[in-house]
Amino acid sequence: MNQKVDKAVLDLKQIRENSDQIQELLNRRSAGEYDLQPILQLDQQQRELETNRSQLSARSNEIGKLIGQKIRGGSDPNGAEINSLKEEGNELKIKLAELEPQEKDLKAQIETLLFQLPNLPSESTPIGKNETENVEIRRWGDEYIPNNPDILPHWEIGERLGILEFTRSVKVAQSRFVNLIGAGAALERALINFMLDRQIEAGYTEVMPPILVNSDSLTGTGQLPKFAEESFKCQEDDLWLIPTAEVPVTNLYRGEIIEASQLPIYHCAYTPCFRREAGSYGKDTRGLIRLHQFNKVELVKIVHPETSEAEHQALVNNAEAILQALKLPYRVIELCTGDLGFGAAKCYDIEVWLPSGETYREISSCSNFKDFQARRANIRFKEAGKKGTQFVHTLNGSGLAVGRTMAAVLENYQQADGTIAVPEVLQPYLKREVL
């Protein structure tokens, strides 16, 4: 495999020079879904047109100079020879005027197709067709799995305790929203504050970003144009509700050149998140797992390419640390190529144990995008004493999804008397030991 392709590079030059290798990597994601031939054909047309335009432009410039030389040499400015050259020059200008919009249109078509291409999977990402071929890396906390066959689903125990309320949220909004009442709201706030405090201690700088972003921001991180139907858009403004804090936090640096000495940059951010969940109707219709609005603490890293793999492992560990502190059993899964998110080159999912269903459910997805987002958002860095700039690598992951963490607490900490024991690390926040 050509080493150049090992980077997450989907610029046109790389596709042109390494089309077979890039097509192979795209096929690892989904054979037949992504075809480079339309891009290569348009690129060939555009380059031929550009060559033709350059030749015509050169001839036009040559005619201009030739007319001046001949007139200075004594030729009649209104004579047949000069008129013939002028006529040829006018014809060239007409042709050039016709070619310019054609070339612009070809470039726009190419750009549209390029933005529809996903990231290239890392060479170390397991090859597989779908989630059934993901690889389990490790498990933690088996000793904390409750030995209680009568555990109620989190939505049922939450409604019994009066801390989760779903019915009235339909009246206020629609299905897949929730009202957190009393201790439920307090537990949500406690989890948010606990997560932020722990990640700040781990070296992240907190950001509270806008939760409405423009189209350029969503394009920069890869949500647009492919996932427009998944997002909520304001009808009269170029503003969208964020699907994750990854979008505004990464785009803080869009279009900037960062000094290498400033890297790595670590940010954590609590925000509400909004997703249509298009195509998921009928799945997880009850409870906190798949809501249109949910809270999340996000981790974002902007790093030097040479350190991104190590930074990725560290980010996964930062997310795991929250579950370990809460003593919630979980496992770490490495996604195969067929299950990777659109922008990820490599991804680990952390799945928490939900005893009511005797299953693990995703609570964090930790991705290394390499330079995929940096190219789209034009985020570069410059090293002292070196010419030119390079693209940074970006990474992010949930640290954690708050609603799903609450669901795990309500199930794993259920007591025989129908109450919920408060995890020890949350007691200073909630000022109580039992819900």
PEWO-V595154 format. One record per residue. N is the residue number from 0. RES is the residue in one small letter. PHI is phi as a letter, one per 30 degrees, with the letter a starting at -180 (none if undefined). Layout:
n->[N,N]
res->[RES,RES]
phi->[PHI,PHI]
This chain:
n->[0,1,2,3,4,5,6,7,8,9,10,11,12,13,14,15,16,17,18,19,20,21,22,23,24,25,26,27,28,29,30,31,32,33,34,35,36,37,38,39,40,41,42,43,44,45,46,47,48,49,50,51,52,53,54,55,56,57,58,59,60,61,62,63,64,65,66,67,68,69,70,71,72,73,74,75,76,77,78,79,80,81,82,83,84,85,86,87,88,89,90,91,92,93,94,95,96,97,98,99,100,101,102,103,104,105,106,107,108,109,110,111,112,113,114,115,116,117,118,119,120,121,122,123,124,125,126,127,128,129,130,131,132,133,134,135,136,137,138,139,140,141,142,143,144,145,146,147,148,149,150,151,152,153,154,155,156,157,158,159,160,161,162,163,164,165,166,167,168,169,170,171,172,173,174,175,176,177,178,179,180,181,182,183,184,185,186,187,188,189,190,191,192,193,194,195,196,197,198,199,200,201,202,203,204,205,206,207,208,209,210,211,212,213,214,215,216,217,218,219,220,221,222,223,224,225,226,227,228,229,230,231,232,233,234,235,236,237,238,239,240,241,242,243,244,245,246,247,248,249,250,251,252,253,254,255,256,257,258,259,260,261,262,263,264,265,266,267,268,269,270,271,272,273,274,275,276,277,278,279,280,281,282,283,284,285,286,287,288,289,290,291,292,293,294,295,296,297,298,299,300,301,302,303,304,305,306,307,308,309,310,311,312,313,314,315,316,317,318,319,320,321,322,323,324,325,326,327,328,329,330,331,332,333,334,335,336,337,338,339,340,341,342,343,344,345,346,347,348,349,350,351,352,353,354,355,356,357,358,359,360,361,362,363,364,365,366,367,368,369,370,371,372,373,374,375,376,377,378,379,380,381,382,383,384,385,386,387,388,389,390,391,392,393,394,395,396,397,398,399,400,401,402,403,404,405,406,407,408,409,410,411,412,413,414,415,416,417,418,419,420,421,422,423,424,425,426,427,428,429,430,431,432,433,434]
res->[m,n,q,k,v,d,k,a,v,l,d,l,k,q,i,r,e,n,s,d,q,i,q,e,l,l,n,r,r,s,a,g,e,y,d,l,q,p,i,l,q,l,d,q,q,q,r,e,l,e,t,n,r,s,q,l,s,a,r,s,n,e,i,g,k,l,i,g,q,k,i,r,g,g,s,d,p,n,g,a,e,i,n,s,l,k,e,e,g,n,e,l,k,i,k,l,a,e,l,e,p,q,e,k,d,l,k,a,q,i,e,t,l,l,f,q,l,p,n,l,p,s,e,s,t,p,i,g,k,n,e,t,e,n,v,e,i,r,r,w,g,d,e,y,i,p,n,n,p,d,i,l,p,h,w,e,i,g,e,r,l,g,i,l,e,f,t,r,s,v,k,v,a,q,s,r,f,v,n,l,i,g,a,g,a,a,l,e,r,a,l,i,n,f,m,l,d,r,q,i,e,a,g,y,t,e,v,m,p,p,i,l,v,n,s,d,s,l,t,g,t,g,q,l,p,k,f,a,e,e,s,f,k,c,q,e,d,d,l,w,l,i,p,t,a,e,v,p,v,t,n,l,y,r,g,e,i,i,e,a,s,q,l,p,i,y,h,c,a,y,t,p,c,f,r,r,e,a,g,s,y,g,k,d,t,r,g,l,i,r,l,h,q,f,n,k,v,e,l,v,k,i,v,h,p,e,t,s,e,a,e,h,q,a,l,v,n,n,a,e,a,i,l,q,a,l,k,l,p,y,r,v,i,e,l,c,t,g,d,l,g,f,g,a,a,k,c,y,d,i,e,v,w,l,p,s,g,e,t,y,r,e,i,s,s,c,s,n,f,k,d,f,q,a,r,r,a,n,i,r,f,k,e,a,g,k,k,g,t,q,f,v,h,t,l,n,g,s,g,l,a,v,g,r,t,m,a,a,v,l,e,n,y,q,q,a,d,g,t,i,a,v,p,e,v,l,q,p,y,l,k,r,e,v,l]
phi->[none,d,d,e,d,d,d,d,c,b,d,d,d,d,d,d,d,b,d,d,d,d,d,d,d,d,d,d,d,a,d,i,d,c,c,d,e,e,d,d,d,d,d,d,d,d,d,d,d,d,d,d,d,d,d,d,d,d,d,d,d,d,d,e,d,d,d,d,d,d,d,d,d,j,d,d,e,c,d,d,d,d,d,d,d,d,d,d,d,d,d,d,d,d,d,d,d,d,d,e,d,d,d,d,d,d,d,d,d,d,d,d,d,d,d,d,d,d,d,d,d,d,d,d,d,e,d,a,d,a,d,d,c,d,c,d,c,a,b,b,i,e,d,c,d,d,c,b,d,c,d,d,e,e,d,d,d,d,d,d,d,i,c,b,b,c,d,d,d,d,d,d,b,a,d,i,b,b,c,c,c,h,d,d,d,d,d,d,d,d,d,d,d,d,d,d,e,d,d,d,d,d,j,d,c,d,b,c,d,d,c,c,b,d,d,d,d,d,d,d,c,j,d,c,d,d,c,e,d,d,c,c,c,d,d,c,b,d,b,b,d,d,d,a,d,e,d,d,d,d,d,e,c,e,i,c,c,c,d,e,d,d,d,d,c,c,b,b,a,c,b,d,b,b,b,d,h,e,i,c,d,j,c,h,d,c,j,c,d,b,c,d,b,a,c,a,c,c,c,b,b,b,b,d,e,d,c,d,d,d,d,d,d,d,d,e,d,d,d,d,e,d,d,d,d,d,h,c,d,a,b,c,c,c,d,d,e,d,c,d,d,e,c,d,c,a,b,c,c,c,c,c,d,c,d,d,c,h,a,c,b,e,b,a,b,c,c,c,c,h,c,d,d,d,d,d,c,h,c,b,b,b,c,e,i,c,d,i,b,b,d,d,c,c,b,a,a,d,b,b,d,d,d,d,d,d,e,d,d,d,c,d,c,d,c,d,d,i,c,c,d,d,e,e,d,c,e,d,d,d,i,a,c,b,c]
